[in-house]
Amino acid sequence: MMCSLSFRQKNPFLSQEIIWKACDCYTDVIREEMTPEEVEGPKPVTRLDLKKILIERCNPKLVPNPT
């Protein structure tokens, strides 16, 4: 829910379908890359560049591939 609200506030013109795809992808990647303790822990994650990973893995799924 937080992901969807955050996307909507930052990008009010994106379709709901794209927002759902982005949030689903972000959730899947975070579950693959992080432990529950890291996600809920008080310290920021330093062992990986999560933003870069999310961009690399999720953005291609959101932008149509021109062929």
GIZILIN-V665044 format. One record per pair of residues at least 12 apart in sequence whose C-alpha atoms are under 10 Angstrom apart, sorted by the first residue. I is the first residue (numbers start at 1). J is the second residue. Records with the same first field share a line. If there is no record, write none. Layout:
# GIZILIN-V665044
I->J / J
This chain:
# GIZILIN-V665044
1->20 / 23
2->23
3->19 / 20 / 22 / 23 / 24 / 26 / 27
4->16 / 18 / 19 / 20 / 21 / 22 / 23 / 24
5->19
6->19 / 23
7->19 / 20 / 22 / 23
17->62
18->61 / 62 / 63
19->62
20->62
21->58 / 59 / 61 / 62
22->54 / 55 / 58 / 59 / 61 / 62
23->58
24->58
25->54 / 57 / 58 / 59 / 61 / 62
26->50 / 51 / 53 / 54 / 55 / 57 / 58 / 59
27->54
28->54 / 58
29->50 / 53 / 54 / 57 / 58
30->50 / 53 / 54
33->48 / 50 / 53
34->47 / 48 / 50
